[in-house]
């Protein structure tokens, strides 16, 4: 019974992560996400005005990425 509960909890976590990923992809399709820089001299990269989410990731070098993600993810509009 304990193993079934653990599996159900893992499934719940996976489903929540898939939902977040789907929302992030839809946000990118609508023009959100990080600015994409072009060649040098092509102008300033701009962030769309309809940007709903901001994204961060842990680079897993030295522990600072995890710490910054932890801080940023306390904000309501930040996602991994």
C-alpha positions as a Python dict, from the first residue, in 0.01 Angstrom:
ca = {
    (1, 'X'): (0, 0, 0),
    (2, 'X'): (287, 238, 83),
    (3, 'X'): (448, 180, -256),
    (4, 'X'): (121, 260, -433),
    (5, 'X'): (95, 589, -241),
    (6, 'X'): (453, 679, -338),
    (7, 'X'): (381, 602, -703),
    (8, 'X'): (61, 810, -698),
    (9, 'X'): (251, 1103, -545),
    (10, 'X'): (521, 1075, -812),
    (11, 'X'): (253, 1072, -1083),
    (12, 'X'): (94, 1383, -930),
    (13, 'X'): (430, 1564, -934),
    (14, 'X'): (494, 1463, -1296),
    (15, 'X'): (149, 1584, -1402),
    (16, 'X'): (208, 1920, -1232),
    (17, 'X'): (544, 1957, -1409),
    (18, 'X'): (385, 1872, -1745),
    (19, 'X'): (117, 2136, -1685),
    (20, 'X'): (384, 2397, -1608),
    (21, 'X'): (581, 2298, -1917),
    (22, 'X'): (270, 2324, -2136),
    (23, 'X'): (192, 2673, -1995),
    (24, 'X'): (553, 2780, -2058),
    (25, 'X'): (542, 2658, -2418),
    (26, 'X'): (215, 2842, -2481),
    (27, 'X'): (368, 3157, -2331),
    (28, 'X'): (667, 3129, -2570),
    (29, 'X'): (437, 3080, -2867),
    (30, 'X'): (256, 3403, -2774),
    (31, 'X'): (585, 3597, -2772),
    (32, 'X'): (690, 3557, -2409),
    (33, 'X'): (1011, 3403, -2285),
    (34, 'X'): (1364, 3532, -2295),
    (35, 'X'): (1467, 3777, -2566),
    (36, 'X'): (1651, 3624, -2857),
    (37, 'X'): (1962, 3823, -2945),
    (38, 'X'): (2064, 3849, -3307),
    (39, 'X'): (2400, 3925, -3465),
    (40, 'X'): (2612, 4202, -3315),
    (41, 'X'): (2483, 4541, -3427),
    (42, 'X'): (2135, 4416, -3519),
    (43, 'X'): (1968, 4617, -3243),
    (44, 'X'): (1862, 4568, -2886),
    (45, 'X'): (1681, 4247, -2795),
    (46, 'X'): (1340, 4335, -2654),
    (47, 'X'): (1095, 4152, -2433),
    (48, 'X'): (735, 4137, -2556),
    (49, 'X'): (478, 4343, -2367),
    (50, 'X'): (251, 4041, -2332),
    (51, 'X'): (510, 3844, -2137),
    (52, 'X'): (336, 3649, -1863),
    (53, 'X'): (621, 3436, -1725),
    (54, 'X'): (992, 3469, -1659),
    (55, 'X'): (1218, 3165, -1661),
    (56, 'X'): (1525, 3053, -1468),
    (57, 'X'): (1733, 2738, -1460),
    (58, 'X'): (1996, 2587, -1236),
    (59, 'X'): (2328, 2566, -1423),
    (60, 'X'): (2446, 2321, -1153),
    (61, 'X'): (2788, 2488, -1123),
    (62, 'X'): (2895, 2584, -772),
    (63, 'X'): (2550, 2603, -611),
    (64, 'X'): (2470, 2963, -707),
    (65, 'X'): (2218, 2866, -976),
    (66, 'X'): (2004, 2674, -730),
    (67, 'X'): (2018, 2962, -483),
    (68, 'X'): (1913, 3222, -743),
    (69, 'X'): (1634, 2996, -871),
    (70, 'X'): (1507, 2954, -516),
    (71, 'X'): (1491, 3333, -476),
    (72, 'X'): (1333, 3397, -816),
    (73, 'X'): (1075, 3121, -783),
    (74, 'X'): (932, 3295, -477),
    (75, 'X'): (796, 3553, -721),
    (76, 'X'): (454, 3465, -866),
    (77, 'X'): (549, 3503, -1234),
    (78, 'X'): (870, 3296, -1236),
    (79, 'X'): (901, 2934, -1357),
    (80, 'X'): (1185, 2684, -1402),
}
